[in-house]
């Protein structure tokens, strides 16, 4: 006779205990139906009690102890059972007792595990797996239960399984290891024990996937909540944790239905979990994508070389190199994955709503960092997850030695892999806005800084805020306006640039001519022997000369004299060959930079090594950086070489007009006299051609190259100054006509154009122009020697005393061979000058047709210097 079903339990654990008591009581009734009668007999009837009854009673007691999870000593039994054992201890056989009672009672217990950096991570040890439980605690097979009993048992198990625990009939797969983090993140696979009705099995198996997803998401939340995962991951996990809380509320409601509604079926259970199962699937997919980026799960798309790049990046940032496979997906990368997933699920409204919520919540800490950067110019990124990277080792104190624009170009850079899609089109504005504001803040120029950005309702705090784009554009406009005002008005950028033009482009060079006159004897020495302190003293004296243009310059204290160790041509050739600015010309070059540099270092004079340096304060040093100042110095050294060469040729003309051997007209033999006069005319003509070449080249560089480009640049700067005036701005967009970066680029472009059109960036033109100028320099320096040769070649002057001579040693003996020597020397100078000038004209014609038409005007001007060769008329290649 079957026993009556027990009343409804108040909880799952009590219900399971009552069910097991009911099932355990069945064999006892079947074996000894008169057991109750034997208990009412006298004391002597106790040893007639069946042994099976005592064994089943003991098993029932142990089962109840295990379910309620209490540890009870086997000695502390019921008094009646204890008396029974004592009365039957001698007569009961020992073998059955050893076989049925285990040696040790299975007593699992919970312990505390060591804490992690995740503040809300569970610290309770995992429950033991069901497969490790003793066989005495295993439930009866499913096939022994009725269909209604199977359904009740499976519903009961599913409530446990959906919370991540094993049930009586639903267990983990054997390959699942709950102690392995990777296995936990992938989620456990559940299976139902054999014997379940097929109709129930299909429904149960479809719901087990939700349990897998829940376990995986719960493990993901615990792992991604660690401190090193960044604030974006923390915000995402907080949003997921809220959803998991709603999920647990649903499980509690389903349990209530099972306990209070006898008609509650597995089909109804499944219908109630459909929407939640879809939510858990989306959460699981998001977690799976992020874990693959973290290399915590298998990802075949990740290149192994990324590990090496990550280690190098960590070392550069001054942190410990992470082990391979521990790449962290955080910040902008997480937002990019969420946005990509949102775009892919655009046709699924529930998934789209869920992913929109996750993206909104995850973007809040990122927007906090973005607003801090846009409106304060600060990078508050302790976990390296923001798109702006700050190199704190680069400081503005090192700008004076910065020849690579490190402060502006490398202190703040963009992490391309941490740029979310919402900022992809605005990343340059974001970078510049913060950079501009940072410079203004360091100079103390920020007046109306916003207070607490988090509580400011006028600022967007999520990516889906309608004011998101307007916030970035407005911050960019305000930062650009603030820095432009700081540079142009507060620090006087236009006046600084005009001062640079005076000193480096020699537009008002009255002071410089006087300086060269005073330092002539010093600059004639080799560069290593020049006294720089003496030159600086003379320069200061010249700049303070009353009536001089430089005397009114407020920045004259910033100019310094510097001696360069490398010649101009050697320096430029090294730059051109390294950068490859003209591939066609470089391919024709057989120049060796190292050899030329060593030659220049030994042979250059003070004139060739002289240059100026200029101290530019911050923040003007951003516009006039060391690289920019180097371009000014290169142009200055080139103009100085032309000025010096012009002075040498002018001094030669002076000597030709004052020295008797040049202006004396020979009255000796007619043939010899005509030959000497012919030589003089050829020398005068060559000097005139050389002077014409130098003057035309100097005029071209100053009046047709530097001055027009300078005026165009200053005009753009004036427009930028007008745009900076807020009274002329109609809107936010019209207020950003000229940016500081564009101004800096215009400045660099102006100098680069001047260098190119002055023939300083083409290796072929550099070599040819250097050879022509070297020929002119040698001829000008050799004039005094030619005068002595000429005095010895003229019979009229050979026997007469030299001017101002007081001794017989000043007389020059007549030597007819000297005249032939003079013709030979002059012929060499003429050949070298004409040949190199022709090559230069040919190269200029070619470049005028292929690169810039400016060279066409220079070619026409230099053709004048190629006229009047030895035979008269136009020289060879006069017109290219």
C-alpha positions in Angstrom: 0.0 0.0 0.0 1.5 3.3 -1.1 2.0 6.0 1.5 0.2 9.4 1.4 2.1 12.3 -0.3 3.7 14.7 2.2 2.3 18.2 2.6 3.9 21.1 0.6 7.3 22.1 1.9 8.2 25.7 2.6 11.4 25.5 0.5 13.2 23.4 -2.0 15.5 21.8 0.6 12.6 20.8 2.9 10.6 19.4 0.0 13.6 17.3 -1.2 14.0 16.0 2.4 10.4 15.1 2.7 10.5 13.3 -0.7 13.5 11.3 0.3 11.9 10.3 3.7 8.9 9.2 1.7 10.9 7.0 -0.6 13.1 5.6 2.1 10.1 4.5 4.2 8.7 2.3 1.4 11.2 -0.7 1.8 10.7 -0.7 5.6 6.9 -1.1 5.3 7.3 -3.9 2.7 9.8 -5.9 4.7 8.1 -5.7 8.1 4.5 -4.5 8.1 4.1 -5.4 11.8 7.1 -3.4 12.9 5.0 -1.0 15.0 3.5 -3.9 16.9 6.9 -5.2 17.9 7.7 -1.8 19.5 4.7 -2.2 21.9 5.8 -5.5 23.2 7.8 -6.1 26.4 11.5 -5.4 26.6 12.3 -9.0 25.7 10.6 -8.6 22.3 13.2 -6.0 21.2 15.8 -8.6 20.2 13.2 -10.1 17.9 13.2 -6.9 15.7 14.3 -7.5 12.1 17.8 -6.3 11.3 16.7 -4.8 8.0 14.4 -2.4 9.8 17.3 -1.1 11.9 19.5 -0.6 8.8 16.8 1.3 6.9 16.2 3.5 9.9 19.9 4.4 10.1 20.0 5.2 6.4 17.0 7.5 6.7 18.6 9.3 9.6 21.9 9.8 7.7 20.1 11.0 4.6 18.3 13.7 6.6 21.5 14.7 8.2 23.2 15.2 4.8 20.3 17.2 3.3 20.1 19.7 6.2 23.9 19.8 6.1 24.6 19.3 9.8 27.4 17.3 11.3 26.0 15.1 14.0 28.2 12.6 15.9 27.2 9.0 15.2 27.1 8.5 19.0 24.3 11.1 19.5 21.4 9.0 18.4 17.9 8.8 19.6 17.7 7.1 23.1 15.4 4.4 21.8 17.7 3.6 18.9 20.6 3.6 21.3 18.9 1.2 23.6 18.0 -1.0 20.6 21.7 -1.1 19.6 22.8 -1.9 23.1 20.2 -4.7 23.5 21.1 -6.3 20.1 24.8 -5.6 20.0 25.8 -9.2 20.9 23.3 -11.0 18.7 23.5 -8.8 15.5 26.1 -10.0 13.0 29.0 -7.7 12.3 29.4 -8.2 8.6 26.2 -6.5 7.5 27.0 -3.5 9.6 30.4 -3.0 8.0 28.9 -3.4 4.6 26.0 -0.9 4.9 27.5 1.9 7.1 30.3 3.9 5.5 33.6 4.3 7.4 33.4 8.2 7.1 30.3 10.4 6.7 30.4 12.6 3.5 30.3 16.1 5.0 31.1 18.9 2.6 31.5 22.3 4.0 32.1 25.9 2.7 35.3 27.8 3.2 36.5 31.4 2.5 38.9 31.8 -0.4 41.5 34.5 -0.7 40.2 37.9 -1.9 40.8 39.3 -5.4 40.9 42.8 -6.8 37.2 42.5 -7.8 35.3 44.1 -4.9 32.1 42.1 -5.3 33.7 38.8 -6.2 32.4 35.7 -4.3 34.7 34.5 -1.6 32.9 31.3 -0.8 34.4 28.1 -2.0 32.6 26.1 -4.8 30.2 23.3 -3.8 31.3 19.8 -4.4 30.4 18.1 -7.7 27.4 15.8 -7.6 29.4 12.9 -9.1 31.6 12.9 -5.9 28.6 12.2 -3.6 28.2 8.7 -2.1 26.0 6.2 -3.8 23.7 6.1 -0.8 22.7 9.7 -1.6 22.1 9.2 -5.3 18.4 9.6 -6.3 16.4 6.8 -7.8 16.5 6.4 -11.6 14.2 8.6 -13.6 12.7 5.6 -15.4 11.3 4.4 -12.0 9.3 7.6 -11.7 6.0 8.4 -13.3 5.7 11.1 -16.0 4.3 13.6 -13.5 7.0 12.7 -11.0 9.7 13.2 -13.7 8.3 16.6 -14.6 8.3 17.7 -11.0 11.8 16.4 -10.5 13.1 18.1 -13.6 11.4 21.5 -12.7 13.0 21.2 -9.3 16.4 20.5 -10.8 16.1 23.3 -13.4 15.6 25.9 -10.6 19.0 24.9 -9.2 20.7 24.6 -12.6 19.5 28.0 -13.7 21.3 29.4 -10.7 24.5 27.6 -11.6 24.2 24.6 -9.3 23.9 20.9 -10.2 20.6 19.1 -9.6 19.8 15.5 -8.8 19.2 14.5 -12.4 20.9 17.4 -14.2 24.7 17.3 -13.9 27.8 18.9 -15.3 29.6 17.3 -18.3 32.6 15.3 -17.3 35.0 17.6 -19.1 33.9 20.6 -17.1 36.4 21.7 -14.4 34.9 24.3 -12.0 38.4 25.2 -10.7 39.7 26.2 -14.2 39.0 29.9 -15.0 39.0 29.3 -18.7 36.4 26.5 -18.3 34.3 28.7 -16.1 34.4 31.6 -18.6 33.3 29.3 -21.4 30.4 28.1 -19.2 29.6 24.6 -18.0 27.7 22.1 -20.2 24.8 20.3 -18.5 23.3 17.0 -19.3 20.2 15.1 -18.1 20.6 11.6 -16.8 19.1 8.8 -18.9 15.5 7.7 -18.3 13.7 11.0 -18.9 10.7 11.0 -21.1 11.6 12.3 -24.6 9.0 15.1 -24.5 10.4 16.4 -21.3 14.0 15.9 -22.4 13.7 18.2 -25.4 12.3 21.0 -23.3 14.9 20.5 -20.6 17.8 20.5 -23.0 16.7 23.7 -24.6 16.6 25.5 -21.2 20.0 24.1 -20.2 21.7 26.6 -22.6 20.4 29.5 -20.6 22.0 27.9 -17.5 25.3 27.7 -19.4 25.0 31.3 -20.5 24.2 32.5 -16.9 27.3 30.7 -15.5 29.5 32.1 -18.1 28.2 35.7 -17.7 28.5 35.4 -13.9 32.2 34.3 -14.3 32.8 37.1 -16.8 31.4 39.7 -14.5 33.7 38.5 -11.7 36.8 38.5 -13.9 36.2 41.8 -15.7 35.5 43.5 -12.4 39.1 43.3 -11.4 40.9 46.6 -10.9 43.3 46.2 -13.9 40.4 45.8 -16.3 39.6 49.5 -16.3 36.6 51.6 -15.5 34.7 50.9 -18.7 34.8 47.2 -18.0 33.7 47.9 -14.4 30.7 50.0 -15.7 29.8 47.2 -18.1 29.9 44.6 -15.4 27.7 46.8 -13.1 25.1 47.0 -15.9 25.3 43.2 -16.4 25.0 42.6 -12.6 21.7 44.5 -12.6 20.4 42.3 -15.3 21.5 39.2 -13.5 19.7 40.5 -10.4 16.5 40.7 -12.5 17.2 37.2 -13.7 17.4 35.9 -10.1 14.1 37.6 -9.3 12.6 35.6 -12.1 14.0 32.4 -10.8 12.5 33.2 -7.4 9.1 33.8 -9.0 9.2 30.5 -10.9 10.1 28.7 -7.6 7.0 30.3 -6.0 4.9 29.1 -8.9 6.2 25.6 -8.5 5.5 25.5 -4.8 2.1 27.1 -4.9 0.6 25.9 -8.2 0.0 22.2 -8.7 -0.8 22.8 -12.4 2.6 24.4 -13.1 4.2 22.5 -15.9 7.6 22.4 -17.7 6.0 23.9 -20.7 4.9 27.0 -18.7 8.4 27.1 -17.1 9.9 27.3 -20.6 7.5 30.0 -21.8 8.3 32.2 -18.8 12.1 31.9 -19.5 12.0 32.6 -23.2 12.6 36.3 -23.1 15.2 36.0 -20.3 17.0 33.3 -22.3 17.3 35.7 -25.2 18.8 38.3 -22.9 21.3 35.8 -21.5 22.3 34.8 -25.0 23.1 38.4 -25.9 25.0 38.9 -22.7 26.9 35.7 -23.3 27.8 36.8 -26.9 29.1 40.1 -25.7 31.2 38.5 -22.9 32.5 35.9 -25.4 33.7 38.6 -27.8 35.4 40.6 -25.1 37.1 37.4 -23.7 38.4 36.5 -27.1 40.0 40.0 -27.4 41.4 39.4 -23.9 43.0 36.2 -25.2 41.2 34.4 -22.3 39.4 32.3 -24.9 40.6 30.8 -28.2 40.8 33.4 -30.9 42.3 32.4 -34.2 42.3 35.9 -35.6 44.8 37.2 -33.1 48.4 37.3 -34.4 51.0 35.9 -32.0 53.2 38.9 -32.7 50.7 41.0 -30.8 52.1 39.5 -27.6 55.6 41.0 -28.4 54.0 44.4 -29.2 52.1 44.4 -26.0 55.2 43.6 -24.0 57.1 46.4 -25.7 54.3 48.9 -25.1 54.2 47.9 -21.4 57.9 48.5 -21.0 57.7 51.9 -22.7 55.0 52.9 -20.3 57.2 51.9 -17.4 55.0 48.9 -16.3 55.7 45.3 -15.8 55.5 43.4 -19.0 52.5 41.2 -19.1 52.8 37.5 -19.9 51.8 36.4 -23.3 48.1 35.7 -23.7 47.1 38.3 -21.1 46.2 41.2 -23.4 43.4 43.3 -21.9 40.5 44.5 -23.9 39.4 47.7 -22.1 38.2 51.2 -22.6 37.6 52.2 -26.2 38.1 48.6 -27.4 35.1 47.4 -25.3 33.0 50.3 -26.6 34.0 49.4 -30.1 32.9 45.8 -29.7 29.6 46.9 -28.2 29.0 49.3 -31.0 29.8 46.6 -33.6 27.5 44.1 -31.9 24.8 46.8 -31.8 25.1 47.4 -35.5 25.0 43.7 -36.2 21.8 43.2 -34.2 19.9 46.2 -35.6 17.1 43.9 -36.8 16.5 42.4 -33.4 14.6 45.0 -31.3 15.0 43.3 -27.8 18.7 42.7 -28.5 19.1 46.3 -29.8 17.5 47.7 -26.7 19.7 45.6 -24.4 22.9 46.4 -26.2 22.0 50.1 -26.3 21.6 50.0 -22.5 25.0 48.3 -22.1 26.7 50.7 -24.4 25.1 53.7 -22.6 26.2 52.5 -19.2 29.7 51.4 -20.3 30.4 54.8 -21.9 29.8 56.8 -18.8 33.3 56.5 -17.4 34.8 57.0 -20.8 32.7 60.2 -21.3 34.0 61.4 -17.9 37.6 61.1 -19.1 36.6 62.7 -22.5 35.0 65.7 -20.8 38.0 66.1 -18.5 40.3 66.2 -21.5 38.1 68.5 -23.6 37.3 71.1 -20.9 40.3 70.9 -18.5 43.1 69.6 -20.7 43.9 66.8 -18.2 44.3 63.0 -18.9 42.9 61.1 -16.0 43.4 57.6 -17.2 44.9 55.3 -14.5 44.1 52.2 -16.4 45.4 53.3 -19.9 42.0 52.9 -21.6 41.4 56.4 -23.0 42.1 57.2 -26.7 44.6 60.0 -25.7 48.0 58.7 -24.4 50.1 61.0 -22.3 53.9 60.6 -22.3 54.7 62.2 -18.9 58.4 62.0 -19.4 58.3 64.7 -22.0 58.1 68.1 -20.3 58.2 71.6 -21.6 61.4 72.3 -19.7 63.2 70.3 -22.4 62.0 72.3 -25.3 65.3 74.2 -25.7 67.0 70.9 -26.6 64.1 69.4 -28.5 65.1 69.1 -32.1 62.3 66.7 -33.0 59.2 68.6 -31.8 58.7 65.9 -29.2 56.6 68.0 -26.8 54.0 68.9 -29.4 54.1 65.7 -31.5 54.7 63.0 -28.9 53.6 64.1 -25.5 50.0 63.5 -26.5 49.2 60.9 -29.1 46.1 58.9 -30.2 45.8 55.2 -29.3 44.2 54.0 -32.5 43.0 50.7 -31.1 41.1 52.5 -28.3 39.1 54.9 -30.4 35.4 54.0 -30.3 33.4 54.3 -33.5 31.5 57.4 -32.2 34.8 59.3 -32.0 36.5 58.0 -35.2 35.6 61.1 -37.2 36.2 63.4 -34.3 39.5 62.0 -32.9 41.7 64.7 -34.4 39.5 67.4 -32.9 39.6 65.7 -29.6 43.4 65.5 -29.7 43.9 69.1 -30.7 41.3 70.5 -28.3 43.0 68.9 -25.3 46.5 69.8 -26.5 45.5 73.4 -27.0 43.8 73.6 -23.6 46.7 71.9 -21.9 49.1 74.6 -23.3 46.8 77.4 -22.2 46.4 75.8 -18.8 50.2 75.5 -18.3 50.5 79.2 -19.1 47.8 80.1 -16.6 45.5 81.4 -19.3 42.3 79.4 -18.5 39.8 81.8 -16.8 36.4 80.1 -17.0 37.1 76.5 -16.2 34.0 74.4 -15.7 33.6 73.1 -12.2 32.4 69.6 -11.4 32.0 68.1 -14.9 30.1 65.0 -13.6 27.3 67.2 -12.2 27.1 69.6 -15.2 23.8 68.9 -17.0 24.9 70.9 -20.1 27.6 68.3 -20.9 26.8 64.9 -22.4 27.6 61.9 -20.2 26.8 59.1 -22.7 27.5 58.4 -26.3 23.8 58.6 -27.3 23.4 62.1 -25.9 22.2 64.5 -28.7 24.8 67.0 -27.6 27.7 64.6 -28.1 29.0 66.0 -31.4 28.3 69.6 -30.4 30.3 69.1 -27.2 33.4 68.1 -29.0 33.1 70.8 -31.7 32.4 73.5 -29.1 35.3 72.4 -26.9 37.6 72.3 -29.9 36.6 75.8 -31.0 37.0 77.3 -27.5 40.4 75.6 -27.0 41.6 76.8 -30.4 40.4 80.3 -29.7 42.1 80.4 -26.3 45.4 79.3 -27.6 45.3 81.5 -30.6 44.6 84.5 -28.4 47.4 83.4 -26.1 49.9 83.2 -28.9 48.9 86.1 -31.1 47.9 88.7 -28.5 49.3 87.8 -25.1 52.8 86.7 -26.3 53.0 88.7 -29.5 53.7 86.0 -32.1 53.7 88.4 -35.1 56.3 90.7 -33.6 58.4 87.6 -32.7 58.2 86.4 -36.3 59.2 89.9 -37.7 62.2 89.8 -35.3 63.2 86.5 -36.7 63.0 87.8 -40.2 65.3 90.8 -39.3 68.0 88.6 -37.9 67.9 85.5 -40.1 66.7 86.8 -43.4 68.7 90.1 -43.2 65.9 92.2 -44.5 67.2 95.2 -42.5 70.9 94.3 -42.5 72.6 97.6 -41.6 73.6 96.1 -38.3 74.8 93.0 -39.9 77.1 94.8 -42.4 78.7 96.7 -39.5 79.0 93.4 -37.5 80.8 91.7 -40.4 83.2 94.6 -40.7 84.1 94.5 -37.0 84.5 90.7 -37.0 86.3 90.3 -40.3 89.7 89.4 -38.7 88.1 86.9 -36.3 85.9 85.2 -38.9 88.8 84.7 -41.3 90.2 82.2 -38.8 89.3 78.5 -38.9 86.0 77.8 -37.2 87.6 76.0 -34.3 89.8 78.9 -33.5 87.1 81.6 -33.5 86.4 83.3 -30.2 82.7 83.1 -29.8 82.6 85.3 -26.7 84.3 88.1 -28.6 81.8 87.7 -31.5 78.9 87.8 -29.0 80.2 91.0 -27.4 80.6 92.7 -30.8 77.1 91.6 -31.8 75.6 93.1 -28.6 77.5 96.3 -29.3 76.2 96.5 -32.8 72.6 95.7 -31.8 72.6 98.6 -29.2 74.1 101.1 -31.7 71.9 104.2 -31.6 70.1 104.7 -34.9 70.3 101.1 -35.8 67.1 99.3 -36.8 67.8 96.5 -34.3 68.1 99.1 -31.4 64.3 99.3 -31.3 63.8 95.6 -31.3 62.5 94.4 -27.8 63.8 90.9 -28.5 67.4 91.7 -29.3 68.5 90.0 -26.0 67.4 86.7 -27.4 69.8 86.5 -30.3 73.1 84.6 -29.8 76.1 83.8 -31.9 76.8 80.1 -32.6 79.6 78.4 -34.5 78.5 75.3 -36.4 81.0 72.5 -36.8 79.7 71.2 -40.1 79.6 73.2 -43.4 76.3 74.2 -44.9 76.6 71.9 -48.0 77.7 68.9 -45.9 74.8 69.4 -43.5 72.2 69.8 -46.3 73.6 66.8 -48.2 73.2 64.6 -45.2 69.6 65.7 -44.6 68.7 65.3 -48.3 70.3 61.9 -48.6 68.7 60.6 -45.4 65.2 61.9 -46.2 65.3 61.2 -49.9 63.5 64.4 -50.8 64.4 64.2 -54.4 64.8 60.6 -55.6 65.8 61.4 -59.1 68.6 63.7 -58.1 69.8 61.3 -55.4 70.1 58.4 -57.9 72.6 60.5 -59.9 74.6 61.4 -56.8 77.9 59.7 -55.9 78.3 61.9 -52.9 79.5 60.5 -49.6 78.0 62.5 -46.7 80.5 61.2 -44.1 83.6 62.1 -46.1 82.3 65.5 -46.9 81.3 66.2 -43.3 84.8 65.4 -42.1 86.3 67.6 -44.8 84.1 70.5 -43.8 84.9 70.1 -40.2 88.6 70.5 -40.9 88.4 73.2 -43.5 85.5 75.5 -42.9 86.3 79.1 -41.9 84.5 81.3 -39.4 82.3 82.8 -42.1 81.1 79.3 -43.2 80.4 78.2 -39.6 78.8 81.4 -38.3 75.1 81.3 -37.5 72.6 82.8 -35.0 70.5 81.1 -32.3 67.3 82.5 -31.0 65.7 81.9 -27.5 62.0 81.5 -27.9 59.9 81.2 -24.7 57.0 78.8 -24.2 54.4 78.7 -25.7 55.8 80.5 -28.7 58.3 77.6 -28.9 55.5 75.5 -30.2 55.3 77.6 -33.4 59.1 78.4 -33.5 60.4 75.0 -32.4 64.0 73.8 -32.7 63.2 72.2 -36.0 61.7 75.4 -37.3 64.6 77.4 -36.0 67.0 75.1 -37.8 65.4 75.9 -41.1 65.9 79.6 -40.3 69.5 78.9 -39.6 70.0 77.0 -42.9 68.5 79.9 -44.8 70.7 82.4 -42.8 73.9 80.5 -43.5 73.1 80.4 -47.2 72.3 84.1 -47.4 75.5 84.8 -45.4 77.6 82.8 -47.9 76.1 84.8 -50.8 76.7 88.1 -48.9 80.3 87.1 -48.1 81.0 86.0 -51.6 79.5 89.3 -52.9 81.8 91.2 -50.5 84.9 89.2 -51.7 84.1 89.9 -55.4 83.5 93.6 -54.6 86.8 93.8 -52.9 88.4 92.2 -56.0 86.9 95.0 -58.1 88.3 97.5 -55.6 91.7 96.0 -56.0 91.4 95.9 -59.8 90.8 99.6 -59.8 93.4 100.7 -57.2 96.4 98.4 -57.8 98.8 99.8 -60.4 99.4 96.5 -62.1 95.7 96.3 -63.0 95.0 99.9 -64.1 98.5 100.5 -65.7 98.4 100.4 -69.5 101.6 98.7 -70.8 103.8 100.7 -73.2 106.2 98.0 -74.0 106.3 95.7 -76.9 103.0 96.0 -78.8 102.4 92.2 -78.9 103.2 91.8 -75.2 101.1 94.9 -74.3 98.1 93.7 -76.3 98.4 90.3 -74.7 98.5 91.7 -71.2 95.5 94.0 -71.8 93.6 91.1 -73.3 94.2 89.1 -70.2 93.1 91.9 -68.0 89.8 92.3 -69.9 89.2 88.6 -69.6 89.8 88.7 -65.8 87.6 91.7 -65.4 84.9 90.0 -67.5 85.1 86.8 -65.4 84.9 88.8 -62.2 81.8 90.7 -63.5 80.1 87.4 -64.5 80.8 85.9 -61.1 79.5 89.1 -59.4 76.5 89.1 -61.6 75.8 85.4 -60.7 76.0 86.1 -57.0 74.0 89.2 -57.1 71.2 87.7 -59.2 71.1 84.6 -57.0 71.0 86.7 -53.8 68.2 88.9 -55.3 66.2 85.9 -56.4 66.5 84.3 -52.9 65.5 87.4 -51.0 63.1 89.2 -53.3 61.4 86.4 -55.3 61.5 83.6 -52.8 61.6 84.6 -49.2 59.7 87.9 -49.3 56.6 86.7 -51.2 56.3 83.6 -49.2 56.8 85.6 -46.0 54.1 88.1 -46.9 51.7 85.3 -47.8 52.3 83.7 -44.4 51.8 86.9 -42.5 48.6 87.5 -44.4 47.3 84.1 -43.2 48.4 84.9 -39.7 46.5 88.2 -39.9 43.3 86.3 -40.9 43.8 84.0 -38.0 44.0 87.0 -35.7 40.8 88.3 -37.1 39.1 84.9 -36.7 40.2 84.9 -33.1 38.1 88.0 -32.4 34.8 86.6 -30.9 32.9 89.7 -32.1 33.4 88.7 -35.7 32.3 85.1 -35.2 28.7 84.3 -36.3 28.6 80.7 -35.0 30.7 77.9 -33.6 31.7 76.6 -37.0 32.6 80.0 -38.4 34.8 80.6 -35.4 37.2 77.8 -36.4 38.5 79.2 -39.7 42.2 79.0 -38.7 43.5 76.6 -36.1 46.8 76.7 -34.3 47.9 73.5 -36.0 47.2 75.0 -39.4 49.2 78.1 -38.4 52.1 75.9 -37.3 51.9 74.0 -40.6 51.7 77.2 -42.6 54.9 78.4 -40.9 56.7 75.1 -41.7 55.4 75.1 -45.3 56.7 78.6 -45.8 60.2 77.7 -44.6 60.1 74.5 -46.6 59.1 76.4 -49.7 61.9 78.9 -49.2 64.5 76.0 -48.8 63.2 74.3 -51.9 63.1 77.4 -54.1 66.6 78.5 -52.8 67.9 75.1 -54.2 68.7 73.8 -50.8 66.7 70.5 -50.9 67.9 69.0 -54.2 71.2 67.2 -54.0 72.1 67.8 -57.6 71.5 71.5 -57.4 73.3 71.6 -54.1 76.5 70.0 -55.6 76.5 72.1 -58.7 75.7 75.4 -56.9 78.4 74.6 -54.4 81.0 74.1 -57.1 80.1 77.4 -58.9 80.3 79.3 -55.6 83.6 77.6 -54.7 85.0 78.7 -58.0 83.9 82.3 -57.4 85.4 82.2 -53.9 88.8 80.8 -55.1 89.0 83.5 -57.8 88.2 86.3 -55.4 90.7 85.1 -52.8 93.4 84.6 -55.6 93.2 88.2 -56.8 96.2 89.3 -54.7 98.3 86.5 -56.1 97.2 87.4 -59.6 98.3 91.0 -59.0 101.8 89.9 -58.1 101.9 87.6 -61.2 100.7 90.4 -63.3 103.4 92.8 -62.0 106.1 90.3 -63.0 104.6 89.7 -66.4 104.5 93.4 -67.4 108.0 94.6 -68.5 107.1 98.2 -67.5 106.3 97.2 -63.9 108.9 94.5 -63.5 111.9 96.9 -63.2 110.1 99.7 -61.3 109.7 99.6 -57.6 106.4 98.5 -56.2 104.2 101.2 -54.6 105.2 102.2 -51.2 108.4 100.1 -51.5 111.4 101.2 -49.5 113.9 98.4 -50.2 115.3 96.7 -53.2 113.5 93.5 -52.2 110.2 95.0 -53.3 111.2 95.1 -56.9 109.8 92.3 -59.1 111.9 90.8 -61.9 110.4 90.5 -65.3 109.6 86.9 -66.3 107.9 86.3 -69.7 106.7 82.8 -68.6 104.5 84.4 -66.0 102.2 85.8 -68.6 101.6 82.3 -70.0 101.0 81.1 -66.5 98.4 83.8 -66.0 96.6 82.8 -69.2 96.6 79.2 -68.0 95.2 80.0 -64.6 92.5 82.3 -66.0 91.5 79.7 -68.5 90.9 77.1 -65.8 88.7 79.5 -63.8 86.7 80.4 -66.9 86.3 76.7 -67.9 85.2 75.7 -64.4 82.8 78.6 -64.0 81.2 78.2 -67.5 80.9 74.4 -67.3 79.3 74.3 -63.8 77.1 77.3 -64.6 75.8 75.5 -67.8 75.1 72.3 -65.8 73.2 74.4 -63.2 71.2 76.1 -65.9 70.3 72.8 -67.5 69.2 71.4 -64.1 67.1 74.5 -63.4 65.4 74.3 -66.8 64.5 70.6 -66.1 63.2 71.3 -62.6 61.2 74.3 -63.8 59.4 72.0 -66.3 58.9 69.2 -63.8 58.6 70.6 -60.3 58.3 74.4 -59.8 58.1 77.2 -62.4 59.9 79.5 -60.1 63.2 78.2 -61.3 62.4 79.5 -64.8 62.9 83.1 -63.6 66.2 82.2 -61.9 67.4 80.5 -65.0 66.7 83.6 -67.1 68.6 85.8 -64.5 71.6 83.5 -64.3 71.9 83.3 -68.1 73.1 86.9 -67.9 76.1 85.7 -65.9 76.9 83.2 -68.7 77.2 85.9 -71.3 80.5 87.5 -72.3 82.7 84.4 -72.5 86.3 84.4 -73.8 85.1 84.8 -77.4 82.6 87.5 -76.7 78.8 87.3 -77.0 76.7 84.7 -75.3 78.7 82.0 -73.6 78.0 78.3 -74.0 74.6 77.3 -72.8 73.6 80.9 -72.1 69.9 80.1 -72.4 70.0 76.5 -71.2 
